[in-house]
Amino acid sequence: MADPAPDTTTSDHSPRVVVDGPELARSLARMAHQILEANRGADDLVLLGIPTRGVFLARRLAALIAEIEGRPVRIGELDITMYRDDLRANPTRSVGRTAIPGRIDDAVVVLVDDVLFSGRTITAAIDALRDLGRPRAVRLAVLVDRGHRELPIAADHVGRTIQTAADERVQVRLSELDGDDAVTIGRTGGAR
């Protein structure tokens, strides 16, 4: 029997844990298997994490894939700052790092991010990727799909789908940055 959807209502503004560390690890393991199955192995596969948390998730997925396949998979990071459609509203955003592991022409690129919300980040990532080469295919892996799309973007591989209100904030916590692994939801008056 499927687990019921988590209750995302809160009586206060403190965030609630909806995915704990072990569940996050299981979600990533399942996503690694899905990526390999969709690609029929790791040949020509490149994982590109979108900063910040997408980079760490891509590294974890790459390690899981390497463990399954017995060989490393190419991994990098893709900064999308200059491709964002909100630069006029937020011009102080600093440019991050892009590190592409060799040519991506004719490769299967999997963009990795933490939360899929409006679809604008992924659109910017696809625009940035176009300037770097011509992959055979581009796929999307996200740890959390929270809905509320503004653009026609869908993830190929999803760790967890969580129903949220537009004014709730979904935060992915990763041990590399935050000291623990969790996904939390809280009301903040603004959306992510």
C-alpha positions as CSV (number, residue, x, y, z in Angstrom):
1,M,0.0,0.0,0.0
2,A,1.4,3.4,-0.9
3,D,2.3,5.8,1.8
4,P,-0.2,8.6,2.2
5,A,0.9,12.1,1.1
6,P,2.5,14.0,3.9
7,D,0.5,16.6,5.6
8,T,2.2,19.9,4.7
9,T,0.1,22.2,6.8
10,T,1.8,23.7,9.8
11,S,0.4,25.7,12.7
12,D,3.5,27.9,12.9
13,H,6.3,29.0,10.6
14,S,8.9,26.4,11.6
15,P,9.8,24.0,8.9
16,R,8.7,20.4,9.0
17,V,10.9,17.5,7.9
18,V,9.1,15.6,5.1
19,V,12.0,13.5,3.9
20,D,14.7,12.3,6.4
21,G,18.3,11.3,5.7
22,P,17.7,7.6,5.0
23,E,14.7,8.3,2.7
24,L,16.8,10.9,0.8
25,A,19.5,8.2,0.4
26,R,17.0,5.7,-0.9
27,S,15.6,8.3,-3.3
28,L,19.0,9.0,-4.8
29,A,19.8,5.2,-5.1
30,R,16.5,4.7,-7.0
31,M,17.3,7.7,-9.2
32,A,20.7,6.3,-10.0
33,H,19.1,3.0,-11.2
34,Q,16.5,4.9,-13.2
35,I,19.2,7.0,-15.0
36,L,21.1,3.9,-15.9
37,E,18.0,2.1,-17.0
38,A,16.9,5.0,-19.2
39,N,20.4,5.3,-20.7
40,R,21.0,1.5,-20.9
41,G,24.2,1.9,-18.9
42,A,26.7,4.7,-18.3
43,D,28.1,5.0,-21.9
44,D,28.2,8.6,-23.0
45,L,26.5,9.8,-19.8
46,V,27.4,13.2,-18.3
47,L,25.9,14.4,-15.0
48,L,25.9,18.2,-14.7
49,G,24.9,19.7,-11.3
50,I,23.2,23.1,-11.1
51,P,24.7,25.0,-8.2
52,T,24.5,24.9,-5.4
53,R,22.8,21.7,-4.1
54,G,22.5,20.2,-7.5
55,V,26.3,19.9,-7.7
56,F,26.4,17.8,-4.5
57,L,23.4,15.7,-5.6
58,A,25.2,15.1,-9.0
59,R,28.3,14.0,-7.1
60,R,26.3,11.5,-5.0
61,L,24.5,10.2,-8.1
62,A,27.8,9.8,-9.9
63,A,29.2,7.8,-7.0
64,L,26.2,5.5,-6.9
65,I,26.3,5.0,-10.7
66,A,30.0,4.2,-10.5
67,E,29.4,1.7,-7.8
68,I,26.7,0.0,-9.8
69,E,28.6,0.1,-13.1
70,G,32.1,-0.5,-11.8
71,R,33.5,2.5,-13.6
72,P,33.3,6.3,-13.2
73,V,30.8,8.5,-14.9
74,R,31.6,12.0,-16.1
75,I,30.4,14.7,-13.8
76,G,30.6,18.5,-13.9
77,E,28.7,21.6,-12.8
78,L,26.8,24.2,-14.9
79,D,26.4,27.8,-13.6
80,I,23.2,29.4,-15.0
81,T,23.6,32.9,-13.6
82,M,24.0,34.8,-16.9
83,Y,21.0,32.9,-18.4
84,R,18.5,33.6,-15.7
85,D,15.5,35.7,-16.7
86,D,15.5,37.6,-13.4
87,L,18.8,39.3,-13.6
88,R,17.2,42.7,-14.0
89,A,15.4,42.2,-10.7
90,N,18.4,40.6,-9.0
91,P,21.5,42.1,-10.7
92,T,23.9,41.5,-7.7
93,R,23.9,37.7,-8.2
94,S,27.6,36.6,-8.5
95,V,28.6,34.3,-11.4
96,G,29.5,30.8,-10.3
97,R,31.6,28.1,-11.7
98,T,31.0,26.0,-14.8
99,A,33.1,22.9,-15.2
100,I,32.3,20.6,-18.1
101,P,34.1,17.2,-18.2
102,G,35.2,17.2,-21.8
103,R,33.0,17.5,-24.8
104,I,29.3,17.1,-24.5
105,D,28.5,16.8,-28.2
106,D,26.6,13.5,-28.7
107,A,26.5,12.8,-25.0
108,V,23.5,12.2,-22.9
109,V,23.5,15.0,-20.4
110,V,21.5,14.7,-17.1
111,L,21.0,18.0,-15.5
112,V,20.7,17.6,-11.7
113,D,19.0,20.0,-9.4
114,D,17.5,19.9,-5.9
115,V,14.0,21.3,-6.3
116,L,11.9,21.7,-9.5
117,F,9.4,24.5,-9.0
118,S,8.6,27.1,-11.7
119,G,10.8,25.5,-14.4
120,R,12.8,28.8,-14.9
121,T,16.1,27.4,-13.5
122,I,16.0,24.5,-15.9
123,T,15.2,26.7,-18.8
124,A,18.2,28.8,-18.0
125,A,20.3,25.6,-17.7
126,I,19.2,24.4,-21.1
127,D,20.1,27.8,-22.6
128,A,23.5,27.6,-20.9
129,L,24.1,24.1,-22.2
130,R,23.3,25.1,-25.8
131,D,26.4,27.4,-25.7
132,L,28.6,24.5,-24.7
133,G,27.8,21.9,-27.2
134,R,25.1,19.7,-28.7
135,P,24.2,16.8,-26.6
136,R,22.4,13.8,-28.1
137,A,19.8,14.1,-25.3
138,V,19.2,16.2,-22.2
139,R,17.4,14.7,-19.3
140,L,16.5,16.2,-15.9
141,A,16.9,14.6,-12.5
142,V,15.6,16.4,-9.4
143,L,15.4,15.3,-5.8
144,V,12.0,17.1,-5.2
145,D,9.3,18.1,-7.6
146,R,7.0,20.5,-5.8
147,G,4.7,21.5,-8.6
148,H,3.6,25.1,-9.5
149,R,5.2,25.1,-13.0
150,E,5.3,28.4,-14.9
151,L,7.0,26.8,-18.0
152,P,6.4,23.4,-19.7
153,I,9.3,21.6,-17.9
154,A,9.0,18.0,-16.5
155,A,11.7,15.9,-14.8
156,D,12.7,12.5,-16.2
157,H,13.9,11.3,-12.8
158,V,12.3,12.5,-9.5
159,G,13.3,11.4,-6.0
160,R,10.1,12.7,-4.4
161,T,7.0,14.5,-5.5
162,I,5.6,16.8,-2.8
163,Q,2.4,18.7,-3.0
164,T,3.0,22.3,-1.7
165,A,1.3,25.6,-1.6
166,A,2.8,28.4,-3.6
167,D,3.8,30.3,-0.4
168,E,5.6,27.4,1.2
169,R,9.3,27.0,1.1
170,V,10.9,23.7,0.3
171,Q,14.4,23.4,1.5
172,V,16.8,20.5,0.7
173,R,19.4,20.1,3.4
174,L,22.6,18.2,2.5
175,S,25.3,17.1,4.9
176,E,28.0,18.6,2.7
177,L,26.6,22.1,3.3
178,D,24.1,21.9,6.1
179,G,25.4,19.1,8.4
180,D,22.5,16.7,7.8
181,D,20.3,15.3,5.0
182,A,16.6,16.3,4.9
183,V,13.9,18.0,3.0
184,T,11.8,20.5,4.9
185,I,8.7,22.5,4.2
186,G,7.8,25.7,6.0
187,R,5.6,28.8,5.4
188,T,7.7,31.9,4.8
189,G,5.4,34.2,2.9
190,G,7.6,33.8,-0.1
191,A,8.0,30.8,-2.5
192,R,11.0,29.0,-3.8
